[in-house]
Amino acid sequence: MISLLTVYREEEIMKSHLIKPFLDESYPVADYGQGIYLYDKTGKKYIDGSSGAVTANIGHGIPEIADAMKKQAEKVSFVYRSQFTSEPAEKLANKLKDWAPGDVNWTFFVNSGSEATETALKVAIQYWQEKGKPSKIKVLSRWMSYHGITLGSLSMSGHVGRRARFTPLLEDFPSVEPPYCFRCPFKQTHPQCGLMCADELERAILREGADHIAAFIAEPVIGASGGAIVPPPGYYERIKEICDKYDVLFIADEVMTGFGRTGKRFAIDHWAVVPDIIAVGKGLTGGYAPLAATIISDKVLAPVRQGSKIIMSGHTYSANPQATAVGLAVLNYVEKYNLTKRAEKTGDKLMSRLKNLKRHYPIIGDVRGKGLLTGVEFISNVFNHMPFSSEVSVSKKIISKCMDKGLLVYPASAGIEGKAGDAVLIAPPLTIIEEEINDLVTIFEESVKEVQSELQIQGYF
Ligand code: PMP
C-alpha cells in the first residue's frame, strides 16, 4: 500500500531539478539495497538482475564495505596525486597486479570506464611516440562496441545513436566486423568460416597502413552493444597474432567483464591471450564508489619510463584514497567469498535455465554469455532470425514488463537497424544463490510470455 506521504514526496522529487536520463519519464526513487535486492520508497522490491549497469558485482548494503568507507573517510578522503600517494591506492594497485594476467602490472587510476578506455587510447599513442613512431595514432575497434561516452572513447565506439550528434568531432577511427556468430557478418558458420571476422582485422590494418594504427580495442565479451556476445574459439588468439605481426597494441576493455563477472578474473583469461593494456571500472568497486583504472603492461610502460617519465593524462580524483579504499575492500570481498568461481557455477545454472526458455518462447532467438554475464536476443521470425524493427522496441517492452514485476534487466543494442538484434543483459550480482536465480528466471519468463503474446496480437510476431 502506497501512503499519501510517499506519493507526495515522490511527486516532489519528479519535479526536482535533477536531469534524469529521459526527461519526460518518471523513475522509482531508490531507498535501500540488500544483497541482490533493491527497494524503492514505496517499499517495492526489485531483483537487481543486471547489477545496475553490470556494476553492483557484490550486491548491495554490505556492512564490511561501509566500514571500510567510514574508516578511510575518518583518516583522509582526499589527497592530490602530485603531492601525495596513499596506502589504499598503493595496495589496490599491487592487488591489481596480481589480478591482471601476464606482465600487465601497472595501474593508472581514473574515475569512470570512459576515462579508462580514453586513457588506454592516450597511453597507446604515447607508447608509439616514445618508441619513435609518432604516426601510429589510430585505434581500430569493432562497429558493435561501446567503450565510453567521452569524445575519445566514443570515437572508438560503434553505437550510431550515441555518436550521431557528435560525429564531426569524433576521430575517424576505422572499425571491423564483430565476432557475432548468431548473425555472422560473412554469412558463415564456425569452424568452416576460418575466423574471417578475426582476419578482417589484418585487412583493416593493411588498408589503413600499420604505420597509422596504434592499437586495437575490444570488449572480450561484447556487453551493452551486443548482449553478451562470446567470440568463437581461436578468435582472440588470431587477433593477438595479427596485432603482434603489425606492431599494434591490444587493449582489452574489461570495464563490464572484469573482476569475476564471466567466471574468470578477467574475461580475456578465457583465451590464451595477454593484452597490452586493460581498462577496468564498474566491478572494481561494485558501485560503492566511482573508480576505474587503466592497467598497463611492463612492455608498454618501459619506453615511457625511459623517455618522458610521465603518463600524459590524469584527473583531480585519480588515485583518490576514499575510492581506492573501497576498491580494496570490494576485491578483498570477491576473494574472501570466492565470487569468481561462484559466478562460473551459478552462471552455468542461469544459462541452462535461460536456454530452456528459448525452447518454449520463439521470440527468443539466442541465449549466450559467460559466467554471470548473459544475453538474450529477440527475433521476430524463427526461420530467418529477423530482428524486430526499432519501432517495436522489443527490449524496452521486456525491460518495462520485468520492472513492473520487480526485476531489473539491462538493454543491449548496437544501435544499427537491421544489422543486429535487440537484446537484454541478465547479469545479477555474483553473490546470487540458486533459489534467487529461480525467482529471477520465473519473473523473466512471465515477462517474455506476456510480451510475446502482446506482439502476436499486434501482428508483429
Ligand atoms: N566500456 C564498456 C565495455 C562499458 O560497458 C562501459 C559502460 N557501460 C564503458 C566502457 C564506459 O564506462 P562508464 O559508463 O563508467 O564511463
Residues whose N, C-alpha, C, O or C-beta is under 5 A from the ligand:
A	BS01	PMP	S112 G113 S114 E115 Y146 H147 G148 E219 G223 A224 D253 V255 M256 G281
